[in-house]
Amino acid sequence: MRNPLFRSLSLALVAVAVTPAVSGQRAADATASATASAAARAAVEPGPVRVNQIGYATGADKIATVVAAATTPLTWQLTDDKGRTAATGTTRVVGADKASGDHVHQADFSHATGQGVHRLTVAGAGTSVPFTVTGEPLHPDLGREAMQYFYFHRMGTPVEAEYLQSAAHAHAALHPGDKSVPCYRNWCDKDSGSGADGKGSKAGEEQRLNVAGSWADAGDFGIYPVNHAIAAWALLNLYERRPRAYPDGSLSVPERANGLPDLLDEVAYGSRFMSGMLPKSGLASHKVHNHEWSPFPVKDIAAENALPRSAMPPSTNATYAVARTNAQLSRVLRKFDAEKASALWASAQDAWKRAEARPDVDHPGTGEDTDAEGGGDYPDTQNSDDRYAAAAELYLTAEQRADGSAEGYRTAVTGSAHYGEIDAFDWGRVAPAGTLSLLTVPNGLPPTDLSRMRENLRAVADSLVATQRGEGYPALISGATAYPWGSNSAVVNRMMLLGTAYDLTRDRGHLKAMHRAMDYLLGTNAMGISYVTGYGAHRETDLHDRLAWLQYPATPYPSGWLSGGPNSADISDPVTPTGRPAAKSYAGPGTAPSAWSSKENTINWNAPLVWVATYLKSTAPDLTSR
């Protein structure tokens, strides 16, 4: 998710304020959606009976949301695939739902545990799409498919057909020149920081950075340490909680059969650039991207690679991001590749020292003299949370290595104002990620402190359950507030909190709330669609992605990509509707090139989708009965 820093440009005949953190701010985008087929533009009405379009675990809460004007309960009937009645009941009148503006009822058929295909019919409203009730994992391939998102978006290497869901998406390497990028307006040598070694370039020699090996951040081809860090953390946290989830040979990646779990192969590839963001001295570059926005779609890889591209000025939070990612990656790789782990550890410690030397340098933002146009800003003026999250990872890794620096990092952790913080998180608010790592990896912190963190997590999980129960649709976001950019990422991040809480408390209410949040993503929402590509009868079919759009609609988008979701807070494109309720601020079918405010896809949205899909699969036996 990205916070906006608005600027204006003309888009067709409409003047709009555009966030530089989005991809696709080009006049051509406004007309590109016209290339979508008529079939793609013709939305199929999902109907007023909204269910999880995939299905429900036998022991999960099974609650449909029904859009109906009636002010008294309505009768409902659950039937199986042979038309036999499996259960009956009456709805609960919820009334006006703040998030959507809909008048809704809820039909609770949780007591119906018979397995198989079912439909729900509500008198006076209609019948749902068919869905499954099962004791088996509901979407066993979703985690693996969501992981393929990252190979699809690798840069610096050819993306090959044999590892993709569709061979049509194979392409030559994007930006192989990232192995040597200049510092925009030569800031590396003008930067006043002394850095760890105090060395600069020789007179007349322009410093260049090697940032090869990365994932394209979103629909664009920028690489951003602060956003990469939270995405990599989510995947590595999944590994540290469930190390057997994606073993060697389980994913479609070129590195399979190399003795390293495939999840770690993917994160290691995507994170190569992080160390290279550090110049010879001083802070890490805040981002690397083109000097202008890439065309939409990208039809010519060679032309894209020829666009001018630079490392933009530095920031403290980007430097802490390098430290925490490399420290965590070093920790998990150590038993597989001690040499690489040691190199990452040295880089993490170096980044920490640089950030500590200049603890409050913020990226200056896009401007004629400081930054180029073709990438997002990721503005963040609070660095204390970045320091805490980095200290947590460095402490855990130093303790694992019996490194003498562990005590210093531990002091940075326990002395932070963020110590033990648990709350909603995203790329710009990362302290909870540090605390979740402390609750994941065994460590020497005081047991009373760890107990307090667990209780804080339980309280947050309980509050999320309460929020969900108060909504007409099972979102984990209060309808009393605007839906933020990437609201679906807010949902999956909160699902991670619920899952971690369930691991520690075994409170089934937390696990059931995770399932209900998945219901929201897969159809029980105000739009009546599944926000995950490839899943559901009425599903999202086009997202704001320059590479995938080139083949759309002849070749469908790959399965397992999470759409950004409704956004009523920061609309800056010409097609995401304004003036609508928060949960309905979402662009329609076929509009993706111009719908970056609501239909964007990013690494930090798909990473937690991998986490929650994998988690729900692994805990499926816990909800096989009521």
C-alpha positions as CSV (number, residue, x, y, z in Angstrom):
1,M,0.0,0.0,0.0
2,R,1.2,3.5,-0.8
3,N,0.5,6.8,0.7
4,P,0.0,9.6,-1.9
5,L,1.8,12.8,-2.5
6,F,-0.3,14.4,-5.1
7,R,0.6,16.2,-8.2
8,S,-1.5,17.0,-11.3
9,L,-1.4,16.1,-14.9
10,S,-3.9,16.1,-17.7
11,L,-5.4,12.8,-18.5
12,A,-7.6,12.9,-21.6
13,L,-10.0,15.8,-20.9
14,V,-10.0,15.1,-17.1
15,A,-7.7,16.9,-14.8
16,V,-6.9,14.6,-11.8
17,A,-4.5,14.6,-8.9
18,V,-2.2,11.7,-9.2
19,T,-0.1,10.0,-6.6
20,P,3.5,9.4,-7.6
21,A,3.4,6.2,-5.7
22,V,1.2,4.6,-8.4
23,S,2.2,3.1,-11.7
24,G,0.5,4.3,-14.9
25,Q,0.2,8.0,-14.7
26,R,0.4,8.6,-18.4
27,A,-2.2,10.1,-20.8
28,A,-2.3,6.9,-22.8
29,D,-3.6,5.1,-19.8
30,A,-7.0,6.8,-20.0
31,T,-7.6,5.3,-23.4
32,A,-5.9,2.0,-22.9
33,S,-8.8,0.4,-21.2
34,A,-10.8,0.8,-24.4
35,T,-8.7,-2.2,-25.7
36,A,-10.5,-4.5,-23.3
37,S,-13.0,-6.8,-24.9
38,A,-16.7,-6.1,-24.7
39,A,-17.0,-9.3,-22.8
40,A,-14.6,-8.1,-20.2
41,R,-16.5,-4.8,-19.8
42,A,-19.8,-6.4,-19.4
43,A,-20.1,-7.1,-15.7
44,V,-22.1,-10.1,-14.7
45,E,-24.4,-9.2,-11.9
46,P,-23.4,-11.4,-9.0
47,G,-26.8,-11.1,-7.3
48,P,-27.8,-10.0,-3.8
49,V,-27.0,-13.2,-1.9
50,R,-23.2,-12.8,-1.3
51,V,-21.2,-15.9,-0.2
52,N,-17.6,-17.1,-0.3
53,Q,-17.7,-18.3,-4.0
54,I,-15.3,-21.1,-3.3
55,G,-16.8,-22.4,-0.1
56,Y,-16.6,-23.0,3.7
57,A,-14.8,-25.3,6.1
58,T,-17.3,-27.6,7.8
59,G,-16.5,-26.0,11.2
60,A,-16.2,-22.4,10.1
61,D,-18.7,-19.7,10.6
62,K,-20.9,-19.7,7.4
63,I,-22.6,-16.4,7.1
64,A,-23.9,-14.9,3.9
65,T,-24.6,-11.2,3.4
66,V,-27.9,-10.5,1.6
67,V,-28.7,-7.2,0.1
68,A,-32.4,-6.7,0.7
69,A,-34.7,-3.7,1.6
70,A,-36.9,-5.8,3.9
71,T,-37.0,-4.6,7.5
72,T,-38.1,-8.0,8.8
73,P,-36.3,-11.3,8.6
74,L,-36.4,-13.4,5.4
75,T,-36.5,-17.1,5.2
76,W,-33.6,-19.0,3.7
77,Q,-33.0,-22.5,2.4
78,L,-29.7,-24.3,1.9
79,T,-29.8,-27.0,-0.8
80,D,-27.3,-29.5,-2.0
81,D,-26.3,-30.3,-5.6
82,K,-29.3,-32.6,-5.9
83,G,-31.8,-30.0,-4.8
84,R,-32.3,-31.5,-1.4
85,T,-32.8,-29.2,1.6
86,A,-29.8,-29.3,3.9
87,A,-30.8,-26.5,6.3
88,T,-33.4,-23.7,6.7
89,G,-33.6,-20.6,8.8
90,T,-34.3,-16.9,8.8
91,T,-32.0,-13.9,8.3
92,R,-30.9,-11.4,10.8
93,V,-31.7,-7.9,9.8
94,V,-28.4,-5.9,10.0
95,G,-29.9,-2.7,8.4
96,A,-27.8,0.0,6.8
97,D,-24.2,-1.0,6.4
98,K,-22.0,2.1,6.7
99,A,-19.1,0.8,4.5
100,S,-21.3,0.0,1.5
101,G,-24.5,2.0,1.9
102,D,-26.4,-1.3,1.4
103,H,-29.4,-2.4,3.5
104,V,-28.3,-5.9,4.4
105,H,-29.3,-9.1,6.2
106,Q,-27.1,-12.0,7.3
107,A,-28.0,-15.6,6.8
108,D,-26.1,-17.8,9.3
109,F,-25.9,-21.4,8.3
110,S,-23.0,-22.4,10.4
111,H,-24.8,-25.4,11.8
112,A,-25.0,-27.0,8.4
113,T,-21.9,-29.2,8.2
114,G,-22.9,-31.6,5.5
115,Q,-20.2,-31.7,2.8
116,G,-20.6,-31.1,-0.9
117,V,-21.8,-28.4,-3.3
118,H,-24.6,-26.1,-2.0
119,R,-26.6,-23.1,-2.9
120,L,-28.3,-20.6,-0.6
121,T,-31.7,-19.2,-1.6
122,V,-33.2,-16.3,0.3
123,A,-36.9,-15.6,-0.1
124,G,-37.5,-12.4,-2.1
125,A,-33.8,-11.9,-2.8
126,G,-32.4,-14.7,-4.9
127,T,-30.0,-17.6,-5.0
128,S,-26.2,-17.6,-4.5
129,V,-23.6,-19.1,-6.7
130,P,-22.8,-22.7,-5.9
131,F,-20.1,-23.2,-3.2
132,T,-18.5,-26.1,-1.4
133,V,-18.6,-27.2,2.2
134,T,-15.7,-29.4,3.0
135,G,-13.4,-30.7,5.7
136,E,-10.5,-30.4,3.2
137,P,-8.5,-27.3,2.4
138,L,-10.8,-25.0,0.4
139,H,-8.1,-23.5,-1.9
140,P,-5.1,-25.9,-1.6
141,D,-3.2,-24.3,-4.6
142,L,-3.8,-20.6,-3.7
143,G,-0.6,-20.2,-1.7
144,R,1.5,-21.7,-4.4
145,E,-0.2,-19.7,-7.2
146,A,0.2,-16.5,-5.2
147,M,3.9,-17.3,-4.8
148,Q,4.2,-17.5,-8.6
149,Y,3.4,-13.7,-8.7
150,F,7.0,-13.1,-7.6
151,Y,8.6,-15.1,-10.3
152,F,6.4,-13.4,-12.9
153,H,7.7,-10.1,-11.6
154,R,11.4,-10.9,-11.5
155,M,13.7,-8.4,-13.0
156,G,17.2,-8.8,-14.3
157,T,16.7,-12.3,-15.7
158,P,14.6,-13.8,-18.5
159,V,11.2,-14.9,-17.2
160,E,10.7,-18.3,-18.8
161,A,7.5,-20.1,-20.0
162,E,8.1,-23.3,-18.1
163,Y,7.8,-21.6,-14.8
164,L,4.6,-19.6,-15.6
165,Q,0.9,-20.4,-15.6
166,S,0.7,-19.2,-19.2
167,A,3.6,-19.4,-21.7
168,A,2.4,-16.1,-23.3
169,H,3.8,-14.2,-20.3
170,A,7.4,-15.2,-20.9
171,H,9.7,-12.4,-21.7
172,A,13.3,-11.3,-22.0
173,A,15.1,-9.9,-18.9
174,L,13.7,-6.5,-17.7
175,H,16.4,-3.9,-16.8
176,P,19.5,-6.1,-16.8
177,G,21.3,-2.7,-16.7
178,D,20.4,-2.5,-13.0
179,K,23.8,-4.0,-12.4
180,S,25.1,-0.5,-12.9
181,V,22.8,2.4,-12.4
182,P,23.9,6.0,-11.8
183,C,23.0,8.1,-8.8
184,Y,20.4,10.7,-9.9
185,R,22.2,14.1,-10.3
186,N,25.3,12.4,-8.8
187,W,23.9,12.5,-5.2
188,C,26.1,9.6,-4.1
189,D,29.1,11.8,-4.2
190,K,27.4,15.0,-3.1
191,D,25.8,13.4,-0.1
192,S,27.2,14.9,3.0
193,G,27.0,11.8,5.2
194,S,30.3,10.2,6.2
195,G,28.9,6.6,6.2
196,A,30.6,3.6,7.7
197,D,33.8,3.9,5.9
198,G,33.9,7.6,4.9
199,K,35.1,6.7,1.4
200,G,33.8,8.4,-1.7
201,S,34.5,8.1,-5.4
202,K,37.7,9.2,-7.0
203,A,37.7,12.7,-8.5
204,G,35.8,12.8,-11.8
205,E,34.5,9.2,-11.3
206,E,30.8,8.9,-11.1
207,Q,29.6,6.3,-8.6
208,R,27.2,3.7,-9.8
209,L,25.2,1.1,-7.9
210,N,24.7,-2.6,-8.6
211,V,21.0,-3.3,-7.8
212,A,20.6,-6.3,-10.0
213,G,18.2,-9.0,-8.9
214,S,14.8,-7.8,-7.8
215,W,11.0,-7.9,-8.2
216,A,9.1,-5.2,-10.0
217,D,7.4,-3.5,-7.1
218,A,3.9,-3.2,-8.6
219,G,2.4,-2.4,-12.0
220,D,5.6,-0.4,-12.6
221,F,9.3,-1.4,-12.6
222,G,10.6,0.6,-9.7
223,I,12.4,-1.1,-6.8
224,Y,11.8,0.4,-3.3
225,P,13.6,-0.9,-0.2
226,V,10.8,0.2,2.2
227,N,8.1,-1.7,0.3
228,H,10.3,-4.7,-0.5
229,A,11.2,-5.1,3.2
230,I,7.6,-5.6,4.4
231,A,6.9,-8.0,1.5
232,A,10.1,-10.0,2.1
233,W,9.4,-10.0,5.9
234,A,5.9,-11.5,5.4
235,L,7.3,-14.4,3.3
236,L,10.2,-15.0,5.6
237,N,7.9,-14.8,8.7
238,L,5.8,-17.5,7.0
239,Y,9.0,-19.6,6.6
240,E,10.0,-19.1,10.2
241,R,6.5,-20.2,11.4
242,R,6.0,-23.0,8.9
243,P,9.4,-24.0,7.4
244,R,8.0,-27.0,5.7
245,A,5.4,-25.1,3.7
246,Y,7.3,-24.7,0.4
247,P,10.3,-27.2,0.4
248,D,12.7,-27.6,-2.4
249,G,11.0,-28.6,-5.6
250,S,7.5,-27.4,-4.5
251,L,7.4,-24.2,-6.6
252,S,7.9,-23.3,-10.2
253,V,11.2,-21.6,-9.9
254,P,14.5,-22.2,-11.8
255,E,16.3,-22.9,-8.5
256,R,14.2,-25.9,-7.5
257,A,16.2,-29.0,-6.7
258,N,19.1,-27.0,-5.3
259,G,18.7,-28.1,-1.7
260,L,17.2,-24.8,-0.5
261,P,13.4,-24.4,0.2
262,D,11.8,-22.8,-2.8
263,L,10.3,-20.0,-0.8
264,L,13.8,-18.9,0.3
265,D,15.1,-19.2,-3.3
266,E,12.4,-16.7,-4.4
267,V,13.0,-14.2,-1.6
268,A,16.8,-14.5,-1.9
269,Y,16.5,-13.6,-5.6
270,G,14.1,-10.7,-5.1
271,S,16.3,-9.3,-2.3
272,R,19.6,-9.3,-4.1
273,F,19.3,-5.6,-4.9
274,M,19.0,-4.5,-1.3
275,S,22.7,-4.5,-0.4
276,G,23.4,-2.7,-3.7
277,M,21.3,0.2,-2.6
278,L,24.1,1.2,-0.3
279,P,26.6,3.5,-2.0
280,K,30.3,3.6,-1.0
281,S,29.3,5.7,2.0
282,G,26.2,7.2,3.5
283,L,22.6,6.1,3.4
284,A,20.9,3.7,1.1
285,S,19.1,5.0,-2.0
286,H,15.4,5.4,-1.3
287,K,14.4,3.9,-4.7
288,V,15.5,3.1,-8.2
289,H,13.2,3.7,-11.2
290,N,13.0,5.2,-14.7
291,H,13.1,8.9,-15.3
292,E,9.6,8.7,-16.8
293,W,6.7,6.4,-16.4
294,S,6.9,3.2,-18.6
295,P,4.3,2.8,-21.4
296,F,1.1,0.8,-20.5
297,P,1.3,-1.9,-21.6
298,V,5.0,-2.6,-22.2
299,K,5.1,-4.0,-25.8
300,D,8.8,-3.7,-26.4
301,I,11.2,-4.9,-23.6
302,A,14.2,-3.6,-25.4
303,A,12.7,-0.1,-25.5
304,E,11.7,-0.3,-21.9
305,N,15.3,-1.3,-20.9
306,A,16.6,1.6,-22.9
307,L,14.8,4.2,-20.8
308,P,17.0,6.3,-18.5
309,R,17.0,4.9,-15.0
310,S,18.7,6.0,-11.8
311,A,19.0,5.5,-8.0
312,M,17.2,8.4,-6.3
313,P,18.4,10.2,-3.2
314,P,18.7,8.4,0.1
315,S,16.7,8.0,3.3
316,T,17.1,6.6,6.8
317,N,14.1,4.4,6.6
318,A,15.4,2.8,3.3
319,T,18.7,2.1,5.1
320,Y,17.0,0.4,8.0
321,A,14.9,-1.6,5.5
322,V,18.1,-2.9,4.0
323,A,19.4,-3.8,7.5
324,R,16.3,-5.7,8.6
325,T,15.7,-7.6,5.4
326,N,19.4,-8.7,5.1
327,A,19.4,-9.7,8.8
328,Q,16.3,-11.8,8.6
329,L,17.4,-13.4,5.3
330,S,20.8,-14.2,6.8
331,R,19.1,-15.9,9.7
332,V,17.0,-18.3,7.6
333,L,19.8,-19.0,5.1
334,R,22.5,-19.8,7.6
335,K,21.9,-23.5,7.8
336,F,21.8,-23.8,4.1
337,D,24.5,-21.4,2.9
338,A,26.8,-20.1,5.7
339,E,28.9,-18.0,3.3
340,K,25.9,-16.2,1.9
341,A,24.4,-15.8,5.3
342,S,27.7,-14.2,6.6
343,A,27.7,-11.7,3.6
344,L,24.1,-10.7,4.3
345,W,24.9,-10.3,8.0
346,A,27.8,-8.0,7.2
347,S,25.6,-5.9,4.9
348,A,22.9,-5.7,7.6
349,Q,25.3,-4.5,10.2
350,D,26.8,-2.0,7.8
351,A,23.4,-0.6,6.9
352,W,22.5,-0.4,10.6
353,K,25.6,1.7,11.4
354,R,24.9,4.0,8.5
355,A,21.3,4.6,9.6
356,E,22.4,5.1,13.2
357,A,24.9,7.8,12.0
358,R,22.1,9.7,10.2
359,P,18.9,8.7,12.0
360,D,16.4,11.3,10.5
361,V,16.9,11.8,6.8
362,D,13.7,11.6,4.8
363,H,13.4,11.1,1.1
364,P,12.9,14.6,-0.3
365,G,10.0,13.7,-2.6
366,T,9.6,14.2,-6.3
367,G,10.9,17.5,-7.5
368,E,12.8,18.9,-10.5
369,D,16.1,19.0,-8.6
370,T,15.9,16.0,-6.4
371,D,14.0,13.2,-8.1
372,A,12.8,11.9,-11.4
373,E,9.2,11.4,-12.5
374,G,8.8,7.8,-13.2
375,G,8.3,6.2,-9.8
376,G,6.5,6.4,-6.5
377,D,7.8,8.3,-3.5
378,Y,6.8,6.1,-0.5
379,P,6.9,9.1,1.8
380,D,7.6,8.3,5.4
381,T,8.7,10.9,8.0
382,Q,8.8,8.6,11.0
383,N,11.9,6.5,11.3
384,S,11.7,5.2,14.9
385,D,9.5,2.3,13.9
386,D,11.9,1.4,11.1
387,R,14.8,1.4,13.6
388,Y,12.9,-0.8,16.0
389,A,11.9,-3.3,13.3
390,A,15.5,-3.4,12.1
391,A,16.9,-3.8,15.7
392,A,14.5,-6.7,16.3
393,E,15.8,-8.6,13.2
394,L,19.4,-7.8,14.0
395,Y,19.0,-8.9,17.6
396,L,17.4,-12.2,16.7
397,T,20.1,-12.9,14.1
398,A,23.0,-11.8,16.3
399,E,21.7,-14.1,19.1
400,Q,21.4,-17.0,16.7
401,R,25.0,-16.5,15.6
402,A,26.2,-15.9,19.2
403,D,27.5,-12.6,17.9
404,G,28.9,-10.2,20.4
405,S,26.7,-7.4,19.0
406,A,23.5,-9.0,20.2
407,E,23.4,-7.1,23.5
408,G,23.6,-3.7,21.7
409,Y,20.7,-4.7,19.4
410,R,18.8,-6.0,22.3
411,T,19.1,-2.7,24.1
412,A,17.9,-0.9,20.9
413,V,14.9,-3.2,21.0
414,T,14.0,-2.9,24.6
415,G,14.7,0.8,24.8
416,S,12.5,1.7,21.9
417,A,9.2,3.5,22.4
418,H,7.8,0.8,20.1
419,Y,8.9,-2.1,22.2
420,G,6.2,-4.8,22.1
421,E,4.0,-2.7,19.8
422,I,1.2,-4.8,18.1
423,D,-1.3,-3.2,15.8
424,A,-2.2,-2.9,12.2
425,F,0.8,-2.6,10.0
426,D,1.9,-1.8,6.4
427,W,5.0,-0.7,4.6
428,G,5.0,2.7,6.4
429,R,4.2,1.4,9.9
430,V,6.5,-1.5,10.5
431,A,7.0,-1.7,14.3
432,P,4.4,-4.5,14.6
433,A,6.5,-6.6,12.2
434,G,9.4,-6.4,14.6
435,T,7.3,-7.5,17.5
436,L,5.8,-10.4,15.5
437,S,9.3,-11.6,14.7
438,L,10.1,-11.5,18.4
439,L,7.1,-13.7,19.0
440,T,8.1,-16.0,16.2
441,V,11.8,-16.7,16.8
442,P,13.0,-18.0,20.2
443,N,15.0,-15.4,22.0
444,G,16.4,-14.3,25.4
445,L,14.0,-11.4,26.1
446,P,12.4,-11.5,29.6
447,P,9.5,-14.0,29.7
448,T,7.3,-11.3,31.3
449,D,7.9,-9.0,28.3
450,L,7.1,-11.8,25.8
451,S,4.0,-12.7,27.8
452,R,2.9,-9.0,27.6
453,M,3.4,-9.0,23.9
454,R,1.2,-12.2,23.5
455,E,-1.5,-10.5,25.6
456,N,-1.3,-7.4,23.4
457,L,-1.7,-9.6,20.4
458,R,-4.7,-11.3,21.8
459,A,-6.3,-8.0,22.6
460,V,-5.7,-6.8,19.0
461,A,-7.1,-10.0,17.6
462,D,-10.1,-9.7,19.8
463,S,-10.7,-6.2,18.6
464,L,-10.5,-7.3,15.0
465,V,-13.1,-10.0,15.7
466,A,-15.3,-7.3,17.2
467,T,-14.8,-5.0,14.2
468,Q,-15.7,-7.8,11.8
469,R,-18.8,-8.7,13.7
470,G,-20.0,-5.1,13.5
471,E,-19.9,-5.0,9.7
472,G,-22.5,-6.0,7.2
473,Y,-19.8,-7.6,5.1
474,P,-17.0,-9.5,6.9
475,A,-14.2,-7.0,6.3
476,L,-11.6,-6.4,9.1
477,I,-11.9,-2.7,8.4
478,S,-14.4,-0.5,10.2
479,G,-17.0,1.0,7.9
480,A,-17.0,4.1,9.9
481,T,-13.7,5.1,8.2
482,A,-12.6,5.6,4.7
483,Y,-11.2,2.5,2.9
484,P,-7.4,3.2,2.3
485,W,-5.4,2.6,-0.8
486,G,-4.9,-1.1,-1.0
487,S,-7.7,-1.9,1.5
488,N,-7.5,-5.6,0.6
489,S,-3.9,-5.5,1.8
490,A,-5.1,-4.1,5.1
491,V,-7.4,-7.1,5.3
492,V,-4.7,-9.7,4.7
493,N,-2.2,-8.0,7.0
494,R,-4.9,-8.1,9.8
495,M,-5.4,-11.8,8.9
496,M,-1.7,-12.4,9.7
497,L,-2.3,-10.9,13.1
498,L,-5.3,-13.2,13.7
499,G,-3.3,-16.2,12.5
500,T,-0.3,-15.4,14.7
501,A,-2.7,-14.9,17.6
502,Y,-4.3,-18.3,17.0
503,D,-0.9,-20.0,16.9
504,L,-0.2,-18.5,20.4
505,T,-3.6,-18.6,22.0
506,R,-5.5,-21.5,20.2
507,D,-8.6,-19.3,20.4
508,R,-10.7,-20.7,17.6
509,G,-12.6,-17.4,17.4
510,H,-9.4,-15.9,15.8
511,L,-9.1,-18.7,13.3
512,K,-12.8,-18.4,12.4
513,A,-12.4,-14.7,11.9
514,M,-9.6,-15.4,9.4
515,H,-12.0,-17.6,7.5
516,R,-14.6,-14.9,7.5
517,A,-12.1,-12.4,6.2
518,M,-11.3,-14.8,3.4
519,D,-15.0,-14.9,2.7
520,Y,-14.8,-11.2,2.2
521,L,-12.0,-11.5,-0.3
522,L,-13.7,-14.3,-2.2
523,G,-17.1,-12.8,-2.7
524,T,-18.9,-11.8,0.5
525,N,-18.3,-8.1,-0.2
526,A,-20.2,-5.0,-1.5
527,M,-18.9,-5.5,-5.0
528,G,-20.0,-9.2,-5.1
529,I,-16.8,-10.3,-6.7
530,S,-13.7,-12.3,-5.7
531,Y,-10.8,-10.0,-5.4
532,V,-8.4,-12.9,-6.2
533,T,-7.8,-13.6,-9.8
534,G,-8.8,-17.1,-10.9
535,Y,-11.0,-17.8,-7.9
536,G,-14.8,-17.6,-7.9
537,A,-17.7,-17.5,-10.4
538,H,-17.6,-13.6,-10.3
539,R,-13.9,-12.8,-10.0
540,E,-11.5,-10.0,-10.8
541,T,-10.1,-10.6,-14.3
542,D,-7.9,-7.6,-14.9
543,L,-5.4,-5.7,-12.7
544,H,-3.2,-2.7,-13.1
545,D,-0.1,-4.5,-14.4
546,R,1.9,-3.5,-17.5
547,L,3.1,-7.0,-18.3
548,A,-0.1,-9.0,-17.8
549,W,-2.2,-6.4,-19.6
550,L,-0.2,-7.0,-22.9
551,Q,-1.7,-10.4,-23.2
552,Y,-5.2,-9.6,-21.8
553,P,-7.9,-10.7,-22.6
554,A,-6.5,-13.3,-25.0
555,T,-4.6,-14.9,-22.1
556,P,-6.2,-14.6,-18.7
557,Y,-4.4,-13.0,-15.8
558,P,-2.6,-15.7,-13.8
559,S,-4.5,-17.1,-10.8
560,G,-3.6,-16.0,-7.3
561,W,-3.1,-12.2,-7.6
562,L,-4.8,-10.0,-5.1
563,S,-6.4,-6.8,-6.2
564,G,-5.8,-3.6,-4.2
565,G,-9.5,-3.3,-3.5
566,P,-11.9,-0.4,-2.8
567,N,-10.3,2.9,-2.0
568,S,-12.3,5.9,-0.9
569,A,-9.4,7.8,0.7
570,D,-6.9,8.5,-2.1
571,I,-8.6,8.3,-5.5
572,S,-6.3,9.7,-8.2
573,D,-7.4,8.0,-11.4
574,P,-10.2,8.7,-13.8
575,V,-12.1,5.5,-13.4
576,T,-12.2,4.5,-9.8
577,P,-15.6,6.0,-8.8
578,T,-15.7,9.0,-6.4
579,G,-18.6,10.0,-4.2
580,R,-19.5,6.4,-3.5
581,P,-19.5,4.5,-0.2
582,A,-16.1,3.3,0.9
583,A,-16.6,-0.4,0.0
584,K,-17.9,0.5,-3.4
585,S,-15.1,2.8,-4.5
586,Y,-13.8,0.2,-6.9
587,A,-13.3,0.3,-10.7
588,G,-15.2,-2.0,-13.0
589,P,-14.2,-4.7,-15.4
590,G,-11.8,-3.9,-18.2
591,T,-10.6,-0.6,-16.7
592,A,-7.2,-1.7,-15.2
593,P,-4.9,0.6,-17.2
594,S,-6.7,3.6,-15.8
595,A,-7.6,2.2,-12.4
596,W,-4.4,2.3,-10.4
597,S,-6.2,3.6,-7.3
598,S,-8.2,0.4,-6.8
599,K,-7.0,-2.3,-9.2
600,E,-3.2,-2.1,-8.6
601,N,-1.3,-5.2,-7.6
602,T,1.9,-5.2,-5.6
603,I,4.5,-7.4,-3.9
604,N,3.4,-6.3,-0.5
605,W,-0.2,-7.3,-1.1
606,N,0.5,-10.7,-2.6
607,A,3.1,-11.6,0.1
608,P,0.5,-11.6,2.9
609,L,-1.9,-13.4,0.6
610,V,0.7,-16.2,0.4
611,W,0.9,-16.2,4.2
612,V,-2.8,-16.4,4.9
613,A,-3.6,-18.9,2.1
614,T,-0.8,-21.2,3.3
615,Y,-1.8,-20.8,6.9
616,L,-5.5,-21.6,6.3
617,K,-4.4,-24.7,4.4
618,S,-2.2,-25.9,7.2
619,T,-4.8,-25.3,9.9
620,A,-7.7,-26.8,7.9
621,P,-7.9,-29.9,10.2
622,D,-8.6,-27.5,13.1
623,L,-12.0,-26.6,11.6
624,T,-13.2,-30.0,10.3
625,S,-16.0,-30.0,12.9
626,R,-17.8,-27.4,15.1
